[in-house]
Amino acid sequence: MDNIEYSLAGAQSFSIPADALDKLLREPDGGLCLVYLYMLRHGGVFETGAAVSALRLTAEKAEGALARLKALGLISPRKKSGLLPRDFPEYDPRDIADRGGSDAGFRAVVDETQRIFGRMLSTQELRQLFGIFDHLGLPAEVMLLLINHCVEEHRRKFGGKKLPPLRSIERESFAWADNDILTLEQAELHIKHRREISGNLDSLRHALG
């Protein structure tokens, strides 16, 4: 499934237009309501990776819900011109090693990530971490919070001591950078908000069966 973003058609608010509500109530699939409410609560944006995780939907179900909402005229594709490019520069491993030796912040991120994963990171994983730090400009303390948040969310979803792939952490880092989450205060507020949403969605999912 392509990582396509959508935005709600019409004004952004936390009230649901009567015609939209009527359309949703006529639909047999309660997943449409979940996707629509998620977008409403997130400023009209559906970022596939984060949303699928929060809603606990399969990519196929999310794709089907988005297609149906689009057919109903409730959402429309969002232009991506304001988003950051999704590819990191081709960093030389020697430059990454030099930065790790001279920058205490980046070294702390590498050390903490290796501690969490219980192993040394591969060259590609180091490139991904360095891209988040250098290309996206996330400060070291924000990256540490991001990584631990991704681990917590992954374990909450899949149980046990499973760890998210670095690719998943990379995707979440782009979402934070796109939304200018660049300080500890902003990151903590964002995580608190996500947890509240997850709790509300769990209640709604139970009510919808």
C-alpha positions in Angstrom: 0.0 0.0 0.0 1.4 3.4 -1.0 1.9 5.8 1.8 -0.7 8.3 0.5 -1.9 11.1 2.7 -5.4 12.4 2.7 -7.1 15.5 4.2 -10.7 16.0 5.2 -12.9 17.8 2.7 -14.3 21.0 4.2 -13.6 23.0 7.3 -11.4 21.5 10.0 -13.2 21.3 13.3 -14.1 18.8 16.0 -17.8 18.9 15.1 -19.0 16.5 12.4 -21.1 18.0 9.6 -24.7 16.6 9.6 -24.4 15.3 6.0 -21.1 13.6 6.8 -22.6 12.0 9.9 -25.6 10.8 7.9 -23.3 9.2 5.3 -21.2 7.5 8.0 -24.2 6.1 9.9 -25.5 4.5 6.7 -22.2 2.6 6.2 -22.1 -1.0 7.6 -18.3 -0.8 8.2 -17.6 0.8 11.6 -13.9 1.2 10.4 -15.0 4.2 8.3 -16.0 6.0 11.5 -12.7 5.2 13.2 -10.7 6.5 10.2 -12.8 9.6 9.9 -12.7 10.4 13.6 -8.9 9.8 13.6 -8.5 12.3 10.8 -10.8 14.8 12.5 -8.7 14.6 15.7 -5.4 14.9 13.8 -6.2 18.0 11.9 -7.6 16.2 8.9 -4.4 14.3 8.2 -4.1 10.5 7.7 -0.4 9.4 7.8 -0.6 5.7 7.0 2.1 4.4 9.2 1.1 6.1 12.4 -2.6 5.8 11.8 -2.6 2.1 11.1 -0.7 1.5 14.3 -3.0 3.7 16.4 -6.2 2.3 14.9 -4.9 -1.3 14.9 -6.2 -1.8 11.4 -4.5 -3.8 8.7 -3.1 -1.7 5.8 -5.7 -3.3 3.5 -8.6 -2.3 5.8 -7.3 1.3 6.0 -6.9 1.4 2.3 -10.5 0.2 1.8 -11.8 2.7 4.3 -9.9 5.6 2.7 -11.2 4.6 -0.7 -14.8 4.5 0.5 -14.5 7.8 2.4 -13.1 9.3 -0.8 -16.0 7.9 -2.8 -18.5 9.4 -0.3 -16.8 12.8 -0.8 -15.7 13.0 2.8 -12.0 13.2 2.1 -9.7 14.4 -0.7 -6.0 13.8 -1.5 -3.7 16.1 0.2 -0.9 17.8 -1.7 2.6 17.0 -0.3 4.5 20.1 -1.4 5.1 21.2 2.2 6.4 17.9 3.4 10.1 17.0 3.7 11.7 14.7 1.1 11.5 11.0 2.3 15.1 10.1 1.4 18.2 10.8 3.5 21.5 11.8 1.8 24.0 9.0 1.2 26.2 9.5 4.2 29.7 8.1 4.3 30.1 5.7 7.3 33.4 7.5 8.1 31.5 10.8 8.5 29.0 9.1 10.8 31.8 7.6 12.9 33.6 10.9 13.2 30.4 12.6 14.3 29.7 9.9 16.8 33.2 10.5 18.2 32.9 14.3 18.4 29.2 14.9 19.1 28.1 13.7 22.6 24.4 14.1 21.7 24.5 11.8 18.7 26.8 9.3 20.6 24.2 9.2 23.4 21.5 8.4 20.8 23.6 5.5 19.3 24.5 4.1 22.7 20.9 4.2 23.9 19.5 2.6 20.8 22.1 -0.2 21.0 21.2 -0.7 24.6 17.5 -1.0 23.7 18.2 -3.4 20.8 20.7 -5.3 22.8 23.2 -5.4 19.9 25.5 -3.2 17.7 23.6 -1.3 15.0 24.3 -2.1 11.4 25.8 0.4 9.0 22.4 1.0 7.4 20.8 1.5 10.9 23.5 4.0 11.8 22.8 5.9 8.6 19.1 6.0 9.5 19.8 7.4 12.9 22.2 9.9 11.6 19.7 11.0 9.0 17.2 11.7 11.7 19.8 13.7 13.6 21.5 15.5 10.8 18.9 15.8 7.9 15.7 16.2 9.9 17.4 18.1 12.7 15.8 16.4 15.6 17.8 17.2 18.8 19.4 14.2 20.6 17.0 14.5 23.6 14.0 14.5 21.3 15.4 11.5 19.4 15.8 9.6 22.7 12.1 10.3 23.5 11.0 9.3 20.0 12.9 6.0 20.1 11.5 5.0 23.5 8.0 6.1 22.4 8.2 3.9 19.3 9.4 0.9 21.3 6.6 1.4 23.8 3.9 1.7 21.1 5.3 -1.3 19.2 5.2 -3.5 22.4 1.7 -2.2 23.3 0.5 -3.3 19.9 2.4 -6.6 19.5 3.0 -7.6 23.1 6.1 -9.1 24.6 9.5 -7.6 24.1 9.3 -7.1 20.4 11.2 -4.2 19.0 10.2 -1.9 16.1 12.5 -1.9 13.0 14.6 1.2 12.6 12.5 1.9 9.4 9.4 2.3 11.6 11.3 4.8 13.9 12.5 6.6 10.8 8.9 7.0 9.5 7.7 8.4 12.8 10.7 10.8 12.9 9.5 12.3 9.5 6.0 12.7 11.0 7.5 14.6 14.0 9.7 16.8 11.7 6.8 17.6 9.4 4.8 18.8 12.4 7.8 20.7 13.9 8.1 18.6 17.0 11.6 19.7 17.8 11.6 20.3 21.6 11.1 18.0 24.6 8.0 20.0 25.6 6.4 19.5 22.1 7.4 15.8 22.0 5.9 15.1 25.5 2.7 16.9 24.5 2.5 15.0 21.3 3.0 11.6 23.0 0.4 12.5 25.7 -2.0 13.4 22.9 -1.4 10.1 21.1 -2.0 8.1 24.2 -5.3 9.9 24.8 -6.3 9.2 21.2 -5.4 5.5 21.6 -7.5 5.2 24.8 -10.5 6.9 23.1 -10.2 4.7 20.0 -10.0 1.6 22.1 -13.3 2.6 23.8 -14.9 3.4 20.5 -13.6 0.2 18.9 -15.2 -1.8 21.7 -18.5 0.0 21.3 -18.5 -0.6 17.6 -17.7 -4.3 18.0 
